[in-house]
Amino acid sequence: MMCNGIFRTSVNVVIINSVGKEVFHQLLPANAVPDLAVGEEVEWFADVAETIIGTIGVGGMNMGWNYAVLKPDTTGDFRVAEKQRHFPTRHTARVTLLRRMAGAEAAAPWRLAA
């Protein structure tokens, strides 16, 4: 948008915090934990409004690093929206997870089918 010869753009800022395991799991419906399937969970994240959450884990056949992004479905229960596996390092998995969470939050909202 141009205003008085100056270009102005709106910027969406998404703040994602590290949260504890207990906080993360309190947000989940009872049947969601096995559905995560990221291996042994080692880090947990949520945006400030707790509308998108994610976790990083290690394990599986290749003992690689994995992540899952969860978003609320039509009933408001968090469900896995995206899962990626086999990252070579924890750092790579974390950076990719945080980028995906920020991108998912900034994008137009969508809901999973119930």
Rosetta blueprint (number, residue, H / E / L):
1 M L
2 M E
3 C E
4 N L
5 G L
6 I E
7 F E
8 R L
9 T L
10 S L
11 V L
12 N L
13 V L
14 V L
15 I L
16 I E
17 N E
18 S E
19 V E
20 G L
21 K H
22 E H
23 V H
24 F H
25 H H
26 Q H
27 L L
28 L L
29 P L
30 A L
31 N L
32 A L
33 V H
34 P H
35 D H
36 L H
37 A L
38 V L
39 G L
40 E E
41 E E
42 V E
43 E E
44 W E
45 F E
46 A E
47 D E
48 V L
49 A L
50 E L
51 T L
52 I L
53 I E
54 G E
55 T E
56 I E
57 G E
58 V E
59 G E
60 G L
61 M L
62 N L
63 M L
64 G E
65 W E
66 N E
67 Y E
68 A E
69 V E
70 L E
71 K E
72 P E
73 D E
74 T L
75 T L
76 G L
77 D L
78 F E
79 R E
80 V E
81 A E
82 E E
83 K E
84 Q E
85 R E
86 H E
87 F E
88 P L
89 T L
90 R H
91 H H
92 T H
93 A H
94 R H
95 V H
96 T H
97 L H
98 L H
99 R H
100 R H
101 M H
102 A H
103 G H
104 A H
105 E H
106 A H
107 A L
108 A L
109 P L
110 W L
111 R L
112 L E
113 A L
114 A L
